[in-house]
Amino acid sequence: MGDLLEGRVAIVTGAGRGIGAGVARLLAREGAKVVVNDLGVALDGAGEDQTPAQQVVEQISQTGGEATVNTDDVADHHAAQGIVNQAIDTYGRLDVLVNVAGILRDRMVFNMSEEDWDAVIRVHLKGTFNTAHYAAAYWRRQRDTDGHFRLINFTSGSGLHGAPGQPNYAAAKMGIVGFTYSCANALRPYGVTANAISPGAATRMTESVPDGRRRTPTGDGSDERSPDNVAPAVAFLASDRSDWCTGQVISARGFQIGLYNVPQVIRQIASPGPWELETAFTMIEDSFRPAVEATPRRGG
């Protein structure tokens, strides 16, 4: 057992399997008390099973950590309040919220149904808002304390780079980036940092993606593919040593941790008055096209 997160209380959603489970185990191993949330659904969101969350709590307990099971649905706004309340009622406080929970329903945009679009947006984007809403309200009430509160959301390379077969998932994950930026600005006065993790690991999500569209290779027995490799970056952001880091997107893939740039204007043209259309066309092409063509497009 370590002590880098001693005394801290964390919620990890989607913690019954894969990356979420690895995050929950590491936070607990470093001294945090953890609410292990997982509805136990299939990859597409169907069904419910308490077993995955219970197994992770048992693993944490066997190594001397402290954790409790929660099987509420993050996509249910009122149930999300129960997740936050369970942390506070069980352990007396909440310091860290890690939003990992998600599902997949992959289709190309011309084949995707409204139901598949709505289901993925509901779990990823609305689910992240739901838990963050109640955690933020709690942290705001603690404004006079010396808190080191942490909101850690999960985005994806599928959103950051535009996976062609995942328009719903990509939209949700880029929405989470914008949401994270907003929370970083809004919650700073209350001692809260907000950051996003873009992970890369072999999980049941990556295994479901066809070989030609997969960004992260499936597991091959290599430690580099392990979902556990994502957890150290999360643990750092969860610690009180990360006060300086907010409004950022961090990549965690294999044995590498990276910092994404914050979007900014890289080329700009100007007119002394209202645009003449042909002038605008010419200046846009002359100025922007070289930059666009020099930037490699990264597919899904």
GUZA-186680 format. One record per residue (C-alpha): residue in one letter; x, y, z; chain. Coordinates in nm, 2 decimals. Example, Ala and Ser with C-alpha at 12.3 -4.5 7.8 and 13.67 -1.06 7.14 Angstrom:
BEGIN
a/1.23/-0.45/0.78/A
s/1.37/-0.11/0.71/A
//
This chain:
BEGIN
m/0.00/0.00/0.00/A
g/0.12/0.35/-0.09/A
d/0.02/0.68/0.06/A
l/0.01/0.93/-0.23/A
l/-0.37/0.95/-0.20/A
e/-0.40/0.89/0.17/A
g/-0.72/1.03/0.32/A
r/-0.88/1.11/-0.02/A
v/-1.22/0.98/-0.13/A
a/-1.29/0.90/-0.49/A
i/-1.57/0.78/-0.72/A
v/-1.47/0.59/-1.03/A
t/-1.76/0.52/-1.27/A
g/-1.73/0.23/-1.51/A
a/-1.49/0.07/-1.26/A
g/-1.61/-0.29/-1.30/A
r/-1.38/-0.37/-1.59/A
g/-1.09/-0.25/-1.80/A
i/-0.95/0.10/-1.75/A
g/-1.20/0.19/-1.48/A
a/-1.11/-0.11/-1.27/A
g/-0.74/-0.04/-1.31/A
v/-0.79/0.32/-1.20/A
a/-1.00/0.21/-0.89/A
r/-0.74/-0.04/-0.78/A
l/-0.45/0.20/-0.81/A
l/-0.63/0.48/-0.63/A
a/-0.72/0.24/-0.35/A
r/-0.36/0.10/-0.34/A
e/-0.24/0.46/-0.28/A
g/-0.47/0.51/0.01/A
a/-0.79/0.65/-0.13/A
k/-1.13/0.52/-0.03/A
v/-1.31/0.43/-0.35/A
v/-1.67/0.41/-0.46/A
v/-1.66/0.15/-0.74/A
n/-1.95/0.23/-0.97/A
d/-2.05/0.00/-1.25/A
l/-2.39/-0.09/-1.38/A
g/-2.25/-0.41/-1.53/A
v/-2.40/-0.38/-1.87/A
a/-2.29/-0.54/-2.20/A
l/-2.08/-0.33/-2.44/A
d/-2.39/-0.19/-2.61/A
g/-2.55/-0.10/-2.28/A
a/-2.78/-0.39/-2.24/A
g/-2.85/-0.58/-1.92/A
e/-2.72/-0.53/-1.57/A
d/-2.49/-0.73/-1.35/A
q/-2.35/-0.63/-1.01/A
t/-2.07/-0.89/-1.03/A
p/-1.80/-0.68/-1.20/A
a/-1.81/-0.40/-0.94/A
q/-1.82/-0.65/-0.65/A
q/-1.52/-0.83/-0.79/A
v/-1.32/-0.51/-0.80/A
v/-1.41/-0.42/-0.45/A
e/-1.31/-0.77/-0.33/A
q/-0.97/-0.73/-0.51/A
i/-0.92/-0.39/-0.34/A
s/-1.01/-0.54/0.00/A
q/-0.78/-0.83/-0.04/A
t/-0.48/-0.59/-0.09/A
g/-0.57/-0.39/0.22/A
g/-0.76/-0.11/0.05/A
e/-1.11/0.02/0.12/A
a/-1.39/0.04/-0.13/A
t/-1.76/0.00/-0.17/A
v/-1.99/-0.11/-0.45/A
n/-2.23/0.12/-0.64/A
t/-2.44/0.00/-0.93/A
d/-2.64/0.31/-1.02/A
d/-2.68/0.42/-1.38/A
v/-2.47/0.74/-1.44/A
a/-2.71/0.83/-1.73/A
d/-3.00/0.86/-1.49/A
h/-2.98/1.21/-1.35/A
h/-3.13/1.14/-1.01/A
a/-2.94/0.81/-0.97/A
a/-2.61/1.00/-1.03/A
q/-2.70/1.20/-0.71/A
g/-2.71/0.87/-0.53/A
i/-2.35/0.79/-0.64/A
v/-2.22/1.12/-0.51/A
n/-2.42/1.09/-0.19/A
q/-2.29/0.73/-0.13/A
a/-1.93/0.86/-0.12/A
i/-2.02/1.14/0.12/A
d/-2.24/0.92/0.34/A
t/-2.00/0.63/0.36/A
y/-1.67/0.81/0.39/A
g/-1.76/1.16/0.50/A
r/-1.64/1.35/0.19/A
l/-1.57/1.35/-0.18/A
d/-1.24/1.46/-0.32/A
v/-1.21/1.30/-0.67/A
l/-1.46/1.21/-0.94/A
v/-1.33/1.00/-1.23/A
n/-1.59/0.95/-1.51/A
v/-1.49/0.64/-1.71/A
a/-1.83/0.47/-1.78/A
g/-1.93/0.42/-2.14/A
i/-2.08/0.20/-2.40/A
l/-2.03/0.15/-2.78/A
r/-2.28/0.13/-3.06/A
d/-2.07/0.16/-3.37/A
r/-2.21/0.24/-3.72/A
m/-2.11/0.47/-4.01/A
v/-2.30/0.79/-4.00/A
f/-2.52/0.69/-4.30/A
n/-2.62/0.36/-4.12/A
m/-2.66/0.49/-3.76/A
s/-3.00/0.48/-3.60/A
e/-3.13/0.76/-3.38/A
e/-3.15/0.51/-3.10/A
d/-2.78/0.42/-3.13/A
w/-2.69/0.79/-3.14/A
d/-2.90/0.88/-2.84/A
a/-2.78/0.58/-2.63/A
v/-2.41/0.66/-2.66/A
i/-2.46/1.03/-2.60/A
r/-2.68/0.96/-2.30/A
v/-2.42/0.74/-2.12/A
h/-2.10/0.92/-2.22/A
l/-2.19/1.29/-2.24/A
k/-2.50/1.31/-2.02/A
g/-2.36/1.06/-1.77/A
t/-2.04/1.27/-1.73/A
f/-2.26/1.58/-1.68/A
n/-2.48/1.40/-1.43/A
t/-2.21/1.30/-1.18/A
a/-2.01/1.62/-1.23/A
h/-2.32/1.83/-1.16/A
y/-2.38/1.67/-0.81/A
a/-2.00/1.66/-0.73/A
a/-1.96/2.02/-0.83/A
a/-2.26/2.13/-0.62/A
y/-2.10/1.95/-0.32/A
w/-1.76/2.11/-0.38/A
r/-1.91/2.45/-0.41/A
r/-2.06/2.41/-0.06/A
q/-1.70/2.33/0.06/A
r/-1.56/2.66/-0.07/A
d/-1.43/2.77/0.27/A
t/-1.22/2.45/0.31/A
d/-0.87/2.40/0.18/A
g/-0.99/2.15/-0.08/A
h/-0.80/1.98/-0.35/A
f/-1.10/1.86/-0.55/A
r/-1.06/1.68/-0.88/A
l/-1.29/1.62/-1.18/A
i/-1.13/1.38/-1.42/A
n/-1.33/1.30/-1.73/A
f/-1.25/1.05/-2.01/A
t/-1.23/1.16/-2.37/A
s/-1.09/0.95/-2.66/A
g/-0.87/0.96/-2.96/A
s/-1.18/0.86/-3.15/A
g/-1.32/1.20/-3.08/A
l/-0.99/1.39/-3.09/A
h/-0.90/1.25/-3.43/A
g/-1.25/1.15/-3.57/A
a/-1.30/0.77/-3.59/A
p/-1.51/0.72/-3.90/A
g/-1.72/0.43/-3.77/A
q/-1.80/0.60/-3.43/A
p/-1.98/0.93/-3.50/A
n/-2.19/0.90/-3.18/A
y/-1.89/0.81/-2.96/A
a/-1.66/1.07/-3.12/A
a/-1.92/1.34/-3.08/A
a/-1.97/1.25/-2.71/A
k/-1.60/1.23/-2.64/A
m/-1.53/1.57/-2.80/A
g/-1.83/1.71/-2.61/A
i/-1.66/1.59/-2.29/A
v/-1.35/1.79/-2.38/A
g/-1.56/2.11/-2.41/A
f/-1.74/2.03/-2.10/A
t/-1.41/1.98/-1.92/A
y/-1.28/2.31/-2.03/A
s/-1.60/2.48/-1.91/A
c/-1.58/2.31/-1.57/A
a/-1.21/2.41/-1.53/A
n/-1.30/2.77/-1.57/A
a/-1.62/2.76/-1.37/A
l/-1.49/2.55/-1.07/A
r/-1.15/2.70/-1.02/A
p/-1.27/2.94/-0.75/A
y/-1.39/2.64/-0.54/A
g/-1.06/2.46/-0.54/A
v/-1.15/2.22/-0.82/A
t/-0.94/2.12/-1.11/A
a/-1.10/1.96/-1.42/A
n/-0.90/1.76/-1.68/A
a/-0.96/1.49/-1.94/A
i/-0.78/1.17/-2.01/A
s/-0.75/1.03/-2.36/A
p/-0.66/0.66/-2.30/A
g/-0.51/0.39/-2.52/A
a/-0.53/0.03/-2.40/A
a/-0.66/-0.32/-2.50/A
t/-1.02/-0.34/-2.36/A
r/-1.34/-0.50/-2.47/A
m/-1.42/-0.17/-2.64/A
t/-1.11/-0.18/-2.86/A
e/-1.15/-0.55/-2.93/A
s/-1.50/-0.47/-3.07/A
v/-1.36/-0.23/-3.34/A
p/-1.28/-0.39/-3.68/A
d/-0.91/-0.42/-3.74/A
g/-0.90/-0.16/-4.02/A
r/-1.05/0.11/-3.80/A
r/-0.88/0.03/-3.46/A
r/-0.66/0.30/-3.31/A
t/-0.54/0.08/-3.02/A
p/-0.43/-0.28/-3.09/A
t/-0.60/-0.56/-2.91/A
g/-0.42/-0.74/-2.63/A
d/-0.13/-0.97/-2.73/A
g/0.00/-1.06/-2.38/A
s/0.22/-0.75/-2.37/A
d/0.21/-0.53/-2.06/A
e/0.21/-0.23/-2.28/A
r/-0.14/-0.31/-2.38/A
s/-0.27/-0.33/-2.03/A
p/-0.55/-0.10/-1.92/A
d/-0.36/-0.05/-1.59/A
n/-0.11/0.17/-1.77/A
v/-0.37/0.45/-1.79/A
a/-0.41/0.46/-1.41/A
p/-0.09/0.64/-1.31/A
a/-0.19/0.96/-1.51/A
v/-0.53/0.95/-1.34/A
a/-0.36/0.90/-1.00/A
f/-0.14/1.21/-1.05/A
l/-0.44/1.42/-1.14/A
a/-0.63/1.29/-0.84/A
s/-0.35/1.39/-0.60/A
d/-0.29/1.72/-0.43/A
r/0.03/1.76/-0.63/A
s/-0.17/1.85/-0.94/A
d/-0.32/2.18/-0.83/A
w/-0.14/2.36/-1.11/A
c/-0.30/2.14/-1.38/A
t/-0.65/2.22/-1.50/A
g/-0.83/2.25/-1.83/A
q/-0.60/2.00/-2.00/A
v/-0.62/1.69/-2.20/A
i/-0.37/1.42/-2.11/A
s/-0.30/1.11/-2.32/A
a/-0.21/0.78/-2.14/A
r/-0.12/0.50/-2.38/A
g/0.11/0.21/-2.30/A
f/0.42/0.34/-2.13/A
q/0.37/0.70/-2.25/A
i/0.19/0.99/-2.10/A
g/0.14/1.30/-2.31/A
l/-0.01/1.65/-2.30/A
y/-0.24/1.77/-2.58/A
n/-0.23/2.12/-2.70/A
v/-0.52/2.35/-2.62/A
p/-0.69/2.45/-2.95/A
q/-0.57/2.79/-3.08/A
v/-0.58/2.98/-3.41/A
i/-0.28/2.89/-3.62/A
r/-0.34/3.10/-3.93/A
q/-0.55/3.42/-3.97/A
i/-0.64/3.66/-4.26/A
a/-0.80/4.00/-4.23/A
s/-0.98/4.25/-4.45/A
p/-0.99/4.62/-4.40/A
g/-1.37/4.62/-4.44/A
p/-1.65/4.39/-4.55/A
w/-1.52/4.09/-4.74/A
e/-1.51/4.08/-5.12/A
l/-1.60/3.72/-5.18/A
e/-1.33/3.65/-5.44/A
t/-1.07/3.82/-5.22/A
a/-1.18/3.60/-4.93/A
f/-1.17/3.28/-5.14/A
t/-0.82/3.36/-5.26/A
m/-0.67/3.46/-4.92/A
i/-0.83/3.15/-4.75/A
e/-0.68/2.92/-5.01/A
d/-0.34/3.09/-5.01/A
s/-0.30/3.11/-4.64/A
f/-0.49/2.81/-4.50/A
r/-0.44/2.54/-4.76/A
p/-0.06/2.50/-4.70/A
a/-0.12/2.45/-4.33/A
v/-0.40/2.20/-4.39/A
e/-0.21/2.00/-4.64/A
a/0.10/1.99/-4.41/A
t/-0.10/1.85/-4.12/A
p/-0.14/1.47/-4.14/A
r/-0.50/1.35/-4.10/A
r/-0.53/1.09/-3.83/A
g/-0.82/0.85/-3.89/A
g/-1.00/0.64/-3.64/A
//
